Amino acid sequence: MNITQAVLLAAGGSSRLWPLTTNRHKCELPLLGKTLLNRTLRVLVEKGITNIVIVHHENHLIGVDEIDGVNVTFIPLDKPDGMGYALLRAASELQEHFLLIHPYHVDAVTFLPKLLTAAEGKDAAILVAPPEKGKKGGLVTVTGDRVSSVEETVYTGQPDTHYIQGMYILSSAYVETLKKEEPHHYSFESALHTFASGHAVGYHHIAMPLVSLKYPWHLFDMRDYLMQHMTPSTSKQATIHPTAVIEGDVVIEDGASIGAYAVVRGPAYIGKHVFVGDHTLVRDGSVLEEGALVGAHAEVKNSIVMEGSYAQGYVADSIIGKQVKVAHGFTTGNRRIDRGRISVTVGETKVDTGLTAFGVVIGDGASFGITVSTMPGACVGSGAIVGPGTIVFGNVPEKTRHYVVQEIRHE
């Protein structure tokens, strides 16, 4: 089967990645110098897919790189109401057979040839992986080489059952089935179930689930995947002081500046025009995106610092959005006193990260005064201002002021 078209759905609210997605869709988050969307596009093109359809929210334009020979069509969506609703919005643009994939699943495209093989002689095919007991998701039950049922539910040990991994080969016949489905949030899955009862739907099973991007800390998993495929290099346009030390697998991009006695210990990524100050340590998987600045005598460990942000003091196991300003003396607490697993409040729910080392997540444009400290698992919203000397114990809403209230007593 020859597929030349891919549909990428980028209209969801990505609310569980708050505060990183207030101003952009999660596929637009940068990692190692490129957005996840642009990474996915380039891998698709390498596989011969040159017709790209991107469904996005009508109030948010998605930015993509220009790629020779590639036609990109943008489809605006008025509201995020499930995959089925989004796909139907693009129905008039769809070819007889097409690939449907999440726009941040760079690793999924690796399995496209196998999925195409699974689709040979069939009407559709789905990428699947082993299920995890107690986890909710799209579950398929298989009989032989075909999918027999599809359901959005919790896996409780059903036999011959697998989790959908967000990549599909679909056909115009499936779209017709979807059109007849009663509209609801999971109409995409229920239409697949109906379709599988009367059509041949194949599948390709992979040994391990794809890298998820549901919560902010999943960015670390995505970074690890990209760093495994990273080729160490140092740009000739970078400035590195003779006393600086570069160890391990490190990428240093054009215009970066590494100060006197600084140490960059890989794996690490130093983006374009990044400044690393004197006597500073950057280590253990840290990513400094374009224009980031790390002040003198600072330490950045296993953290992602996005475009144009400042990092000072001690930043560990943390994710800092773009254009964040952090003053002198900033400290992230990254471990509980009892060294237990760290939870993050997502909406109204406490979510276990599964990590024993996790710092803070900071949204775009937040600002911090001197000697601010954050406790493990805290999240600070975009545009928030945290006053000097404040300890942040929990979540700070976006565009708010979070200050210590001082009391002066006269004896």
Beta strands, then each sheet from edge to edge (+ up, - down):
strand 1: 5-10
strand 2: 30-31
strand 3: 34-35
strand 4: 51-57
strand 5: 71-77
strand 6: 97-101
strand 7: 124-129
strand 8: 136-143
strand 9: 146-154
strand 10: 161-171
strand 11: 201-205
strand 12: 233-234
strand 13: 239-240
strand 14: 245-247
strand 15: 250-252
strand 16: 257-258
strand 17: 263-265
strand 18: 268-270
strand 19: 275-276
strand 20: 281-283
strand 21: 286-288
strand 22: 293-294
strand 23: 299-301
strand 24: 304-305
strand 25: 310-311
strand 26: 314-316
strand 27: 319-320
strand 28: 325-326
strand 29: 331-332
strand 30: 343-346
strand 31: 349-352
strand 32: 361-362
strand 33: 367-368
strand 34: 373-374
strand 35: 379-380
strand 36: 385-386
strand 37: 391-392
strand 38: 401-402
sheet 1: 5+ 4+ 1+ 6+ 10- 7+ 11+
sheet 2: 5+ 4+ 1+ 6+ 10- 8+ 9-
sheet 3: 2+ 3-
sheet 4: 12+ 15+ 18+ 21+ 24+ 27+ 32+ 35+
sheet 5: 13+ 16+ 19+ 22+ 25+
sheet 6: 14+ 17+ 20+ 23+ 26+
sheet 7: 28+ 33+ 36+ 38+
sheet 8: 29+ 34+ 37+
sheet 9: 30+ 31-
end
